[in-house]
């Protein structure tokens, strides 16, 4: 496990952006992308670098870590829509360069299973960008998620639904109740992981994930058992280490 502590969030974003460009665009490996505020800043930088000095994006293939079930795929709150807005549009990716759970029909459980099978049939994700929640969640794998979980459907906790209500002014009755996420086992099978954490709000989760013995109450603590994970932290996120 590697822990890299950089002074500022801007430095973290730059390092993560270059990781994405190197692995997804230059090496052309299937790259898993989380959504959220942390990675949004990274993708904005990728887009800005492309705008300034366009690089070859034809080999890029990206896939979502998770998504809501039951909101329209083009709703801005959906992870798929955010990936399209933050990466596909600015990098001019063709739709076949994106692998998204929304493309699979069926119940959330069936979607999760079909999505994981599709990723496996493509040779599996080779590198994954991860954010971390303040409770150390990864994707929609909240505290208590079994370490052995494959891709699966989850009931969304009330705080997530309220966040969607506030942030995207979604009507209460249209709020999704379910999500689809890669599981902790799925994440552990990816050969290369980059966890990005910035800001004091993440300091406790970072500390617990790195210092507490692996424990299902701290989802990201499982990453201590991964052979090739890099934690990319700014000074604030690393402040309790
Ligand atoms: C979303 C995802 C989530 C976020 C996490 C941190 O695809 O995987 O686990 O990475 O909730 O979100 P931010 O970056 O918004 O703090």
Boltz pocket constraint, residues with backbone or C-beta under 6 A from the ligand:
constraints:
  - pocket:
      binder: B
      contacts: [[A, 33], [A, 34], [A, 35], [A, 36], [A, 37], [A, 38], [A, 39], [A, 65], [A, 66], [A, 79], [A, 130], [A, 131], [A, 132], [A, 133], [A, 137], [A, 138], [A, 139], [A, 140]]
      max_distance: 6.0
